[in-house]
Amino acid sequence: MINANPTHPKVPDAMIAVANNQLESGQKAAAVKTLEQVVAKYPGTEGARAANNRLKTLK
């Protein structure tokens, strides 16, 4: 869904799920990058706010 339809309203949530999976598998740097992409690509959305809050806990 992320690549096929990047404007779908569920994409930020899907990207956050990807970041969570990255964290669970020990890929912190990749998770941070994914969350930063959510914030940059989807500003003003609930997903961006959630990603930004999560980033604060990781940095």
C-alpha positions in Angstrom: 0.0 0.0 0.0 2.8 2.4 0.9 4.4 2.3 -2.6 1.3 1.5 -4.6 -0.8 4.4 -3.2 1.3 6.9 -1.2 -1.6 9.3 -0.8 -3.9 6.8 0.9 -4.9 8.1 4.4 -3.6 4.9 6.1 -0.1 5.2 4.8 1.3 7.1 7.8 -0.1 4.4 10.1 1.4 1.7 7.9 4.8 3.4 7.9 4.6 3.7 11.7 3.9 -0.1 11.8 7.0 -0.6 9.6 9.0 1.5 12.0 7.8 -0.6 15.0 8.8 -3.8 13.2 12.2 -2.3 12.5 12.6 -1.4 16.2 11.6 -4.9 17.3 14.2 -6.4 15.0 16.9 -4.1 16.3 17.1 -1.7 13.4 16.8 1.5 15.3 18.4 3.7 12.6 16.0 2.4 10.0 13.1 3.0 12.3 14.2 6.6 13.0 14.5 7.2 9.2 11.0 5.7 8.6 9.5 7.9 11.3 11.3 11.0 10.0 9.8 10.2 6.5 6.3 10.1 8.0 6.8 13.5 9.6 8.3 15.0 6.4 5.8 13.5 3.9 2.6 13.8 5.9 2.8 17.0 7.9 -0.2 18.0 9.9 -1.6 14.5 10.1 -2.2 12.4 13.2 0.3 10.0 11.9 3.0 12.7 11.7 2.2 13.7 15.3 2.5 10.1 16.4 5.7 9.6 14.5 7.2 12.8 16.0 6.2 11.7 19.5 7.8 8.3 18.9 11.0 10.0 17.6 11.3 12.0 20.8 11.5 8.7 22.7 14.2 7.3 20.4 16.6 10.2 20.2 
